[in-house]
Amino acid sequence: MRKSSPSSDQVIQMGNTMYNYRYKLDYRKYIKEGENFVRITFDAKGLSSNKNTTIVTPIIYKDKKYDIQRNEFHIK
């Protein structure tokens, strides 16, 4: 049995959906010696709501080495 596509006045929401976003940035030109903070904000505009999520993680640059405190995030 085939289901037809939803019309323009219907909304389908799927639970347990996962999205992976990858963005590459050469952060070396922005990071200074010592403790730095990186803030990433996601502005998700959906059908039923607008949700902003902000992630902040420290990056320590010392002796020409970068120590990224957290490089993977899971948002629900």
C-alpha positions as CSV (number, residue, x, y, z in Angstrom):
1,M,0.0,0.0,0.0
2,R,1.5,3.4,-1.0
3,K,1.0,6.5,0.9
4,S,0.7,9.7,-1.0
5,S,2.9,12.7,-0.3
6,P,1.6,15.2,2.3
7,S,-0.2,18.2,1.1
8,S,1.0,21.6,1.9
9,D,-1.2,21.9,4.9
10,Q,0.1,18.7,6.6
11,V,3.2,18.4,8.8
12,I,5.2,15.2,9.4
13,Q,7.4,15.1,12.4
14,M,9.8,12.2,12.9
15,G,11.1,11.3,16.3
16,N,14.6,10.1,17.0
17,T,16.0,12.0,14.0
18,M,19.7,12.7,14.0
19,Y,21.6,15.3,12.0
20,N,25.3,15.6,11.7
21,Y,26.9,19.0,11.0
22,R,30.5,19.4,10.2
23,Y,32.2,22.7,9.8
24,K,35.9,23.1,9.4
25,L,37.6,26.3,10.4
26,D,41.3,27.2,10.7
27,Y,41.1,28.4,14.3
28,R,44.8,28.9,14.7
29,K,44.6,32.5,13.6
30,Y,42.0,33.3,16.2
31,I,43.5,31.5,19.3
32,K,46.0,33.4,21.5
33,E,48.4,32.1,24.0
34,G,46.6,30.9,27.2
35,E,43.0,30.0,27.8
36,N,40.5,30.7,25.0
37,F,36.8,30.0,24.6
38,V,35.0,28.9,21.5
39,R,31.2,29.6,21.3
40,I,29.1,27.9,18.7
41,T,25.4,28.8,18.3
42,F,22.9,26.8,16.3
43,D,19.8,28.7,15.1
44,A,17.3,25.9,14.2
45,K,14.2,27.3,12.6
46,G,11.7,24.5,12.3
47,L,8.0,24.2,11.4
48,S,6.7,24.4,14.9
49,S,9.4,26.3,16.9
50,N,12.6,28.3,16.8
51,K,15.3,26.8,19.0
52,N,18.7,28.3,19.7
53,T,21.4,26.1,21.2
54,T,24.8,27.5,22.3
55,I,27.9,25.4,23.0
56,V,30.9,26.8,24.8
57,T,34.2,24.9,25.2
58,P,37.7,26.1,26.3
59,I,40.8,25.8,24.2
60,I,44.1,26.1,25.9
61,Y,47.1,27.1,23.7
62,K,50.4,26.6,25.5
63,D,53.9,25.7,24.2
64,K,52.6,25.7,20.6
65,K,50.1,22.9,21.5
66,Y,46.3,23.1,21.4
67,D,44.2,21.4,24.1
68,I,40.6,21.4,23.1
69,Q,38.6,20.4,26.1
70,R,35.7,19.0,24.2
71,N,35.4,18.4,20.5
72,E,32.2,16.3,20.2
73,F,28.7,17.4,21.3
74,H,25.4,15.6,21.4
75,I,22.3,17.9,21.5
76,K,18.8,16.6,22.2
